[in-house]
Amino acid sequence: MQSGKRILILGAGFGGLAAANLLRGNLEPEHRITVIDKKKSFMMGLVNLWVLHGDRILEDSATPLDGLTSKGIEFLNDEIVEIDARSRSVLTKGRGKLESDYMIIALGAELDPERVPGFVGKGFNLYDSQQIPALRSRLLSARRGEKVAVAIMGIPYKCPPAPYEASMLISDLLLQNGKRDGIEIDIYAPTPVPIPVAGPQANKDMVDMLQKQGINFHPLHKVKSVQDDMLVFEDGRSASYDILAGVPAHKVPDVVSRSGIAPEGGWVPADPFTLKTAYERVFAIGDIAGLQPSGYAMAVPKAGIFAEGQGKAVALQIIHEIKLQMGNRSSSKQSQQNAEGLARFDGKGYCFFEVGNNMASYIEVDFYNKAGPAVVLHPPSASSYRKKREFENDRVREWLAANK
Ligand SMILES: Cc1cc2nc3c(=O)[nH]c(=O)nc-3n(C[C@H](O)[C@H](O)[C@H](O)COP(=O)(O)OP(=O)(O)OC[C@H]3O[C@@H](n4cnc5c(N)ncnc54)[C@H](O)[C@@H]3O)c2cc1C
């Protein structure tokens, strides 16, 4: 007699939730799907920008992960302290050892604000939702003549367009507040163009959009340290600021570095199409994965939409394999090939880039395009802005049986 399989999903973020739901919807109840997360609730990173702009309050934005239980997915609110990829088991703080037949590592990227000396305490962390209400208050109390700096302090970082989106929403907020004319906004990036992966046209369009809103883009500025009213760059230049909103450097979560499944200082290596790691029936998806297709200079960007696509691709592979093992073979070779094709991550994604005034651009990405990553930035529209709202609500409803 065949017994049910145990699937362990580490992390209830974009990738983990997408994988868990697709698995549950396609596997018999005898197969146990368990999601572990040290957080009790889920909130998309993009909500930070809504809170900053005043479209949402933080207290209304998180959705309890308990919603998984009503869908037949086991949720364990616990911290993973050790991962043994060889035996597909983890050690948790509260429940000890948990074993599995399939393991999906979806632990995301951690923020490392300490990496740039002086940033903590002097600047606001744009990627830490808890710091956004204070940043908003400070912006609302900004005086004419003050300077706002948005600084990207390390690469890779999640959602490459987000700091640019933030600078436009800050501009819009100051405009609504009647202060925009007297306040300078600068954005500092270590890269030569805003989003290197996006190619020349999309980058030109983005710089034009920033210029139109009077935002100064400063490429090739790597922040070395933060002083009370000054950013110091690695090449010796400096720039003054009054309000600093920074995107800190990112790092692989400590539990992953400790467990030896990623090279020192690096991300978990996985196949860019199947997301398989070097360990049997262990996958790495989303921000934690280092996906480097051969012949590509750049790794797959860290974004929720990609984490979701990768989570679905892995879920389909597991479903397919379990169904075959359970004797539930596909009726034809064609349908088997279709199933295998669908189970590959195709490198495609999209996002909505808010520009203020309830408008958003639509960005389409085909990262695995044969001639190199293809990115199209569509002009801002009210309908893309509405679709961004639906983007969040649809997923929260589908993944956690809740409405936003
Ligand atoms: C301001 C901002 C705007 C963004 N906008 C967009 C956007 O418009 N579109 C888009 O596609 N993406 C956007 N992103 C990026 C997106 O949020 C991330 O890329 C996405 O969340 C990655 O998903 P993931 O599943 O890999 O990891 P995450 O969603 O980060 O989930 C990882 C989970 O693992 C858990 N975890 C970590 N370590 C442990 C441990 N030891 N034990 C237990 N649990 C643990 C964490 O608590 C977390 O819940 C934005 C991000 C930010 C910050």
The ligand as an ORCA input file, in Angstrom:
! r2SCAN-3c Opt
* xyz 0 1
  C       8.900     47.900     -0.786
  C       8.765     46.621     -1.561
  C       7.959     46.593     -2.701
  C       7.843     45.417     -3.440
  N       7.023     45.409     -4.542
  C       6.913     44.280     -5.266
  C       6.048     44.239     -6.409
  O       5.370     45.218     -6.740
  N       5.998     43.085     -7.116
  C       6.741     41.992     -6.780
  O       6.658     40.981     -7.473
  N       7.568     42.005     -5.718
  C       7.670     43.107     -4.946
  N       8.494     43.122     -3.858
  C       9.414     41.969     -3.606
  C       8.740     40.816     -2.904
  O       8.146     41.233     -1.690
  C       9.762     39.719     -2.614
  O      10.558     39.504     -3.735
  C       9.014     38.430     -2.246
  O       8.386     38.599     -1.002
  C       9.928     37.222     -2.226
  O       9.158     36.098     -1.902
  P       9.827     34.833     -1.162
  O       8.744     33.826     -1.038
  O      11.082     34.450     -1.817
  O      10.249     35.386      0.270
  P       9.407     36.161      1.357
  O       8.135     36.637      0.816
  O      10.352     37.153      1.946
  O       9.077     35.047      2.449
  C      10.062     34.421      3.220
  C       9.433     33.956      4.519
  O      10.383     33.124      5.215
  C      10.242     33.371      6.603
  N      11.485     32.982      7.295
  C      12.740     33.429      7.056
  N      13.614     32.814      7.877
  C      12.895     31.966      8.665
  C      13.234     31.046      9.689
  N      14.487     30.879     10.096
  N      12.247     30.331     10.257
  C      10.954     30.484      9.857
  N      10.573     31.336      8.886
  C      11.528     32.062      8.292
  C       9.969     34.859      6.690
  O       9.343     35.192      7.915
  C       9.097     35.104      5.476
  O       7.722     35.101      5.778
  C       8.575     44.265     -3.057
  C       9.363     44.294     -1.897
  C       9.445     45.451     -1.146
  C      10.288     45.444      0.111
*
